[in-house]
Amino acid sequence: MKTTVEISDGLAEEVKAFMAREGATFRSVVERGLREVLRAGQEPRPFALRDASVGGRGLQAAFRDAGWERIREAAYEGRGG
């Protein structure tokens, strides 16, 4: 299929530089971009929670059996109000 595509001058310059670096044609760049857009819309990415755990042996002995209220009090101890 033949079609006309109007793009900004700045984007056109970036595409020309990309094509020169990659040895690609304008057609291949456009087709690749369109495929990526279509694929992104079809495949919802599953949520992956980043592992933010740290090394260690858990809570200090003084807090192992404490409730959240006691832990929070200790965290804010000496910080006013």
ChimeraX attribute file (.defattr): number of C-alpha atoms within 10 A of each C-alpha:
attribute: neighborCount
match mode: 1-to-1
recipient: residues
	/A:1	2
	/A:2	4
	/A:3	4
	/A:4	5
	/A:5	6
	/A:6	6
	/A:7	8
	/A:8	7
	/A:9	9
	/A:10	8
	/A:11	10
	/A:12	13
	/A:13	11
	/A:14	11
	/A:15	17
	/A:16	14
	/A:17	12
	/A:18	15
	/A:19	15
	/A:20	11
	/A:21	9
	/A:22	10
	/A:23	9
	/A:24	13
	/A:25	14
	/A:26	14
	/A:27	9
	/A:28	11
	/A:29	15
	/A:30	13
	/A:31	12
	/A:32	11
	/A:33	12
	/A:34	12
	/A:35	12
	/A:36	12
	/A:37	11
	/A:38	10
	/A:39	11
	/A:40	11
	/A:41	10
	/A:42	9
	/A:43	8
	/A:44	8
	/A:45	8
	/A:46	6
	/A:47	6
	/A:48	6
	/A:49	6
	/A:50	6
	/A:51	6
	/A:52	5
	/A:53	6
	/A:54	7
	/A:55	5
	/A:56	6
	/A:57	6
	/A:58	9
	/A:59	11
	/A:60	8
	/A:61	8
	/A:62	8
	/A:63	13
	/A:64	10
	/A:65	10
	/A:66	11
	/A:67	9
	/A:68	10
	/A:69	9
	/A:70	11
	/A:71	15
	/A:72	10
	/A:73	10
	/A:74	11
	/A:75	10
	/A:76	10
	/A:77	10
	/A:78	8
	/A:79	6
	/A:80	5
	/A:81	5
